[in-house]
Amino acid sequence: MTPMREPTFLILTALAGRTLHGYAVIQEVSELSDGRVVLPAGTLYAALERLVAEGLVEPDRNEIVDGRHRRYYRLTDPGALALAADADRQRRNVATATERLRARTADRA
């Protein structure tokens, strides 16, 4: 499996908890990344289209709020599996890096 790019990982993470409309995904991704990842609307919707085509995300419902169309998205079961696999990959990478940094510190002591 190819490692996910950070924006993809964060979009799937945002949708892991509940269905969200596009602007809410943008806000959640920014919050999850402590403001490091800010998705322009065009980038988000292109990513969502790709994730829908890959079967990782699916449209949930549409609403009209204050005269504006909102489409809600949700994580699919394959999307949850892909997110879990990438989270596990990242956990293993962190464990390896932490172990090597500890060894480096011990070697210098």
C-alpha positions as CSV (number, residue, x, y, z in Angstrom):
1,M,0.0,0.0,0.0
2,T,1.3,3.4,-0.9
3,P,1.7,5.8,2.0
4,M,-1.0,8.5,2.2
5,R,-0.1,12.1,1.7
6,E,-0.8,14.1,4.8
7,P,-3.9,16.0,3.4
8,T,-5.5,12.7,2.4
9,F,-4.8,11.2,5.9
10,L,-6.2,14.3,7.5
11,I,-9.4,14.3,5.4
12,L,-10.0,10.7,6.2
13,T,-9.3,11.3,9.8
14,A,-11.8,14.2,9.8
15,L,-14.5,12.0,8.4
16,A,-13.7,9.1,10.7
17,G,-15.8,10.6,13.5
18,R,-18.8,11.8,11.6
19,T,-20.2,12.9,8.3
20,L,-19.1,16.5,7.4
21,H,-19.8,18.9,4.6
22,G,-16.9,20.4,2.6
23,Y,-16.3,23.5,4.6
24,A,-16.5,21.6,7.9
25,V,-13.8,19.2,6.5
26,I,-11.6,22.2,5.7
27,Q,-12.0,23.4,9.3
28,E,-11.4,20.0,10.9
29,V,-8.3,19.4,8.8
30,S,-6.9,22.7,9.9
31,E,-7.7,21.9,13.5
32,L,-6.3,18.4,13.3
33,S,-3.0,19.8,11.9
34,D,-2.8,22.7,14.3
35,G,-3.2,25.0,11.3
36,R,-0.3,23.5,9.3
37,V,-2.6,22.2,6.6
38,V,-5.0,24.6,5.1
39,L,-7.0,23.2,2.2
40,P,-8.4,25.6,-0.4
41,A,-11.9,24.6,-1.4
42,G,-10.8,23.6,-4.9
43,T,-8.1,21.3,-3.5
44,L,-10.5,19.7,-1.1
45,Y,-13.3,19.0,-3.6
46,A,-10.7,17.5,-6.0
47,A,-9.5,15.3,-3.2
48,L,-13.0,14.3,-2.2
49,E,-13.8,13.4,-5.9
50,R,-10.7,11.2,-6.0
51,L,-11.5,9.6,-2.6
52,V,-15.1,8.9,-3.8
53,A,-13.7,7.3,-7.0
54,E,-11.3,5.2,-4.9
55,G,-14.2,4.1,-2.7
56,L,-12.7,5.5,0.5
57,V,-15.4,8.2,1.0
58,E,-19.0,8.5,-0.2
59,P,-21.5,11.3,-0.4
60,D,-24.0,11.0,2.5
61,R,-26.6,13.6,1.9
62,N,-27.3,17.0,0.4
63,E,-28.8,20.0,2.2
64,I,-29.7,23.6,1.4
65,V,-28.6,25.9,4.2
66,D,-29.2,29.7,3.9
67,G,-29.7,29.2,0.2
68,R,-26.3,27.3,-0.2
69,H,-25.9,23.7,-1.3
70,R,-24.0,21.5,1.2
71,R,-23.0,18.0,0.3
72,Y,-22.0,15.8,3.3
73,Y,-19.4,13.0,3.0
74,R,-18.7,10.0,5.1
75,L,-15.9,7.5,5.4
76,T,-16.6,4.1,4.0
77,D,-15.5,0.8,5.5
78,P,-12.7,0.5,3.0
79,G,-11.7,4.1,3.8
80,A,-11.6,3.2,7.5
81,L,-9.4,0.2,6.8
82,A,-7.0,2.3,4.6
83,L,-6.9,5.0,7.4
84,A,-6.1,2.4,10.0
85,A,-3.4,0.8,7.9
86,D,-1.7,4.2,7.3
87,A,-2.0,5.1,11.0
88,D,-0.3,1.8,11.8
89,R,2.4,2.5,9.3
90,Q,3.0,5.9,10.8
91,R,3.0,4.4,14.4
92,R,5.7,1.9,13.3
93,N,7.8,4.8,11.8
94,V,7.5,6.8,15.0
95,A,8.5,3.8,17.1
96,T,11.6,3.2,14.9
97,A,12.6,6.9,15.0
98,T,12.1,7.1,18.7
99,E,14.1,4.0,19.3
100,R,17.0,5.3,17.2
101,L,16.9,8.7,18.8
102,R,17.1,7.1,22.3
103,A,20.0,4.9,21.1
104,R,21.8,8.0,19.8
105,T,21.3,9.8,23.1
106,A,22.5,6.8,25.0
107,D,25.6,6.5,22.7
108,R,26.5,10.2,23.5
109,A,26.1,9.8,27.2
